[in-house]
């Protein structure tokens, strides 16, 4: 599933349509991404409106249209945004196609695990306002991590980092990257950590989040060459720091990758 930086990059692919009016709207007749939305009303709401702004928060996107319309979008597992030529024709897996004068904006989701929802009002909808603090915000402080560690003392760190209530946008590869840089085993529990380890973990969260945004979030593709990312699922993958073979196991409900040489599980 796309994580914070991939979502930011995907969102930017529709920025070519900012300031342009939606001439026509194609809605997939059976896609589950609309869930409780009325498809005819959805189409009517966006037709003729101008795309004004876009923003992301964690794994969520928000597109603001004229007429006080707010379009929320979640990519899910296989969803992605595309910009196509002006004469583009909707394809099999295109859930939403917005035709403009100079381009066509497409949300494509083959497995239909994504979600689209629309709201009208002078202010953003509650489902956007009620988001947790962004990891990119100055308001994301050590106290948020400390609170999570104290509240969930029995959870493996890997599972805790994936909790979107505290770390919105953190996904599987980013969590592995953070723990590798912090020299913490993914099955480590909060009581096994001291204050020094906790503060180092927080610093590595910031490093990975900001580094991912600077690379993946702005250019797409992969993070920098020396990151664990490039070895974690490779057959025979080794730790970029120690050269030791990486270990893989399901921890906290998710497949995890770590370096046995650097990330040892204490008592």
C-alpha positions, 0 to 999 in steps of 0.5 A: 500500500502506498505510504506517506511519500508515495501518496504525496507524489501521486497527488502531485500528478493531478497538479497539472489540472489546477486552475482548470475546469472539469468538462466531463466526469466519467464514473465507473458503474460498479467500482467499490471505491465510491461505497456510500456515494451516489454516483449520479450526484457525484458526477453532477457535483464535479461537472463544471467545477474548477480544481483549485487546490490539492493537499495530502495528510499521511495516506489521505488526499484532499482535492478542493474544487470551486463551489465549496466541494471537497474530494477525499481520496484514498489510494488503497492497495492498487490505486494510483493517479494519472494524467493522460492526454486530452483525448483519453478514453476511460479504461477497464479499471478507471474508477474516476476520469475528469476531463479538462481542456488540456488533460485528463485526470484519472484515478485507476484502482484495479482491486478497488480497495481505494476510496472516494468521497465528496463533501460540500461546505465552506469548511473541510469535512470532519473526516479531514479535520479530525486527522492526527498530527502530521509527521511533517508538522512542527507539532509532531513532537517526541511526546506523541511517540512517548504517549504511544509507547506508554499506552501500548507497552505490550505491542511490538514496535513494528506494529506500533509504528504502523498505528495511523493514530500516532504515525499517519502515513507510516507504512511497512517499508518506512517502519522497517527503515526507521527501526533499522536506523534506530538499531531496534528489533521490530519485536522489541516492546516499549518497556525494553527501551530506555529514554536514550533509545526512545529519543533515537527512535523519534529522531529516526522517524523524522529522518526517514519521513523527511528523507522519503518526502525529499526523494520519493515524494518529489521525484517518485521512484525509490528512496536514496541508494544506501537505504535499507529499502533497496535490500529488504525484499531482495533475494540474498539481501544484506544489511547496507551497514554490516553486510550480514544477511537480512532476516524476515518474519511476520511481526505484529501482523506484518512481514518485517525485515531487519539486520540481525547484526544491528537489531538485537532483541534484548531481554 
